[in-house]
Amino acid sequence: MDVATLASTLAAAETPHDPATPHTSSRGHAAVPPGRSNAEPSTEQPTAQGTQDTQDTQDTQDPESAADPSTPELPALEPDATVPETSAPGTSSETTTPETTTPEAGDHPSAAPQSPTGTTGSSNGKYRAPTTGTLTSTFGDGRAHQGIDIANSTGTPIVAVADGDVISAGPAQGFGLWVRIRHDDGTVTTYGHNNDNLVTVGQRVTAGEEIATVGNRGISTGPHLHFEVDTPAGNKVDPRLWLAERGATITGSDRDS
């Protein structure tokens, strides 16, 4: 053996062998572990127990789950149609109670006033009745009523009972709208629940001049005029007596007569 061959043999002997690398023979074939042949590895066959388990599984299936070819398949049932819910007509319905107001003490106008009978003035024409219609509430009237009520249709003219100056014309609590006039002798007259005011504060008016129209404003149960008279000393007096003393009267039915 020459030196080159000896060196090659020694180098091969010093190289470590990887156990994972199959050992090849000098002919180039992988070494076969002892006890095994070069034939193809055989596939393991299922055991008799595994075959029996499979057969048992097939035998335990529900016989009813298998379709019987002799039995025709029934069509699927349609779900019941949904019947819309209906309710019987209610025996009562919600109602809204109209809002009402409490009338001023003594304000009780007639629901169906009589036809106007006109006004009567004194012989010298200085005084007039404030409006025409039906007297529905008198002075006092057992309820501290401080004036009289004359019912008539909405829009009926209201006139000044005598010459004077307008000292109030506009909204007033309880009256809705009112007009107040101070006459030349210092007497003050009040006209309330008016539908419209036709004069302004400071305006000079004469007896019989239209100053407003009959209405249903404020605390009232129907269209009417609430009329009051205050003496120059500030005392409330019966408007009918005050007018009668001056030759002016209010004709028509009196609820209390």
Steps between C-alpha positions, in 0.01 A plus 500: 500500500639837401498813715200666326278199553599478862417869563157465341421197716601679817283810414194284444551326832519834689172641350207448753201301375151664517255241635217658297695443178449150371815305454566420144687202382788517275260430219291820562191335658362591841569246763197299606450469873533150626180291485346707215507427131524732202140424407232778516363543853169328544182697590346408830162331458210587730465264784206272538384709796497820286297327232257378759463856646414637156241230447350568844469871420310425181277250681405748776365767262129583549315293242235776482765750386548311177257593230261226399499497120147359500359796701432817296649817643234732641519869413606733779213667679465872440506707820169646602439838352528773755160649570525873563397585850181697515332663789135552553381857467540680828191567701628839599725763348721757655332833528643837573318715748492857374669745726259724682549811704331605817269795436531815702263504795161599368587469130223272371405609148199344336576215259241637254460873553184669386498739211636844588231743605700815445607770744313788649673830585404792710308788351815705465697212344785507753476132605465173318474133595836332430359232267187306410411145595381290790576582863634173641657606829422791730705706743592310816300197394578335834862447393658844537455558129622857447321567173238368260527259208328561168515204260496537125676368190874544455568824315195689629598868544588639844468876541609759755216575742604867523766744388844443646865403458635148455728413793551127427477294181663160476553170681371463855508200731168316496354733239711404201468846347340801662441873451465749786373856459510789745202722436479873549345471848777264619300177466693207353330232289652162412425281195645145514538169308518699175571327173666811353592839642448791264650783709835581659607652830460879506241504225197725548163328441141614497178335623389228259840475324608141430801410711511117478307187400342226712728201550578192705854573616641442843309300762169472320243236406359672194502830310379785717588842638596537864421863593598679823452852640727664762395830655748790522563384860598154372190311614342225289130562426228312315544594132128453426398749770772740396384490137131518594563817705642654181222394269675199337367150545601149404197310372477124459437198719658494843609156620408588860157653427 
